[in-house]
């Protein structure tokens, strides 16, 4: 009975008019919220489609009618939504308005919204390439820096061994324009009977691609299934005597046979394919027979394009401003055209304002350019790769970001995973950076004339390899970072003289004030409790950092104070003992007091290159048991390293001490660091040392068989260290600086017989330089068993006592120099003969 009463009461309440009113209101409210979400989704989709349309129009393409119609329908529906909202709000009561809206939504607008959303999401392409007009060709041919690229493509097309060509380059570089010009030239010269152009885009639609090709071939495909359509298209292509297929804008691998293109089939007819992509790895995945890089325009061509687009201006009066704008664009055609059209018919004050904003990477008129780069950024699959891209924007314009610096920044941000070794971290960074390079978001470089190259990335010991970010790409990266304004503050190279005001400093994760003129750090700055990365590098007027500056930075993992004139490190640096992983103090010429570093127990990377004020390494450095990399290169004033400091760094993998401390003691004297301490470091993979004691060559320094796993090294044993800046008539030191595994020796009578550690080095050395050696009759004295297994270059200079390189009358293993390629002999007065052992050097390039 009691249960029945409860049910009756409940039913009574549910049929209460007030309850029914509330229930209906809630349902209507929920319905309206769902409707509003669909409206917002449609607006976002409309914006994306418009962005693609604008990019296509800028390329001169013809927008598809179905896309134009869709955009018109979206505008119409937006008007209907506004009308409905107006009618609903004009009702006598809000409840009546909700009821009116709910009633009409179900029958009219919601269905239209869903249809438009469905249609917009399936657009794989918004345009078709326009017919190539003569004006476009003349406009393109005017650029000399493009003619060489076009010539490469034409030559590849004429090569019988080439059937699939990849053209790659960053967004906005002009790949599509190049394709159109090649298409015109091929048609005019009748290099192929037919040329077909099709756009692939980010989300390849095989049906759409097949349709584009079929329309160009004037063939109807009635089949519905993709395989059947491919078979029909393939049959048609086989009938063409010679045909060139141009597939534009690939973002992922496209299986050509799925489209109906079979390049492997043997046929008397000729079928070749050109693809374009922003990503080199996409070209490689397609197994292209040749890849051609589309580079930025030269300065002269950039200025020419700018003048064509900006219109009628007084170039003599505005020459300097024009050049500054061109420099900001850095040869990117899309950026040049965008800015030129913005500045067209504008006065000098407008130009000045735009230039000022460009300097600060804040100009909003580059939306089209940023959108193009943003597409490449969004296409990156890994969030770690995206963050690495943004980290590169912390550095100033045109900055050469070396891998040795970037690895520390990346480790601090946790981008390289749970790695056990620095070598593994470098490998992971290499993968990430290579992805960015393949995507056109970074450029590789080497120091051979400062040329940007497309070879593999080079790391330390490989001629100081680096990556560089195009100015416009960097501006886009900064724009992306500003979407989360409080997280990343990128104020590098702005000429700041005062510390900037930080909004929401407690939320800031990374702060870059590199390459400014800040001379003072205020004592009352807000605490950056979440800061992970901080760079004050290249503020050369900075002399002092307040003692309590680092007190509130409990998360700081990477700190870069390189190229400053600080005299000492603040005491509060010790408060980073549980978080700091990478510390860069390179070229801090005036820095002498580094004692606080000894408290940084989590430190893994410590770089002190060219910090010449240091004469003694503090004993406290021995506490850095997690240190993996120590760089003390080019510190000629470093005279004293206390015993047991080096040997305490048990985790050390990389030790760089070129042109630095060289007074290594022989075990037993113990007044300074000894070579035995270095030999005790069993995890070393990179070792760069200068030794100013030739007797060390005959001194046992303990077990060093683990040196067999050294990947890079440069060991120089001499009586006097000759720097790379001194005269070098034989170019010996220049050659040493370019070698990955090399040993340079000057010997004395007390250097023999050599110790076991010398034998080990001889077995793994690539390049051996023997300079003014006394007591050395032939090279077998350096490894009596003749195990020079990896030696590629042997250079001997000024060794007056050497009679033979190798005396063939002695018992010499035939496998003594299995890899040797070059033998250089200079100033060898006592050499009996260099020709009586030719059987050992049949592959050698001999330089007398």
PyMOL commands that set and color helices and strands:
alter all, ss='L'
color gray80, all
select helices_A, chain A and resi 2-14+17-58+65-89+94-121+134-141+144-158+175-189+206-216+226-239+256-259+280-285+299-310+319-329+333-343+348-359+364-379+383-392+403-412+422-438+471-484+505-507+571-576+595-599+619-623+645-648+675-679+694-698+705-709+732-737+749-751+756-764+779-782+838-840
alter helices_A, ss='H'
color red, helices_A
select strands_A, chain A and resi 62-63+127-128+164-168+194-201+242-250+270-277+290-293+401-402+443-445+452-453+466-468+488-490+510-512+533-535+558-560+582-584+605-607+616-617+629-631+640-641+654-656+686-691+712-717+741-745+767-771+793-797+822-826+845-847
alter strands_A, ss='S'
color yellow, strands_A
deselect
rebuild
show_as cartoon
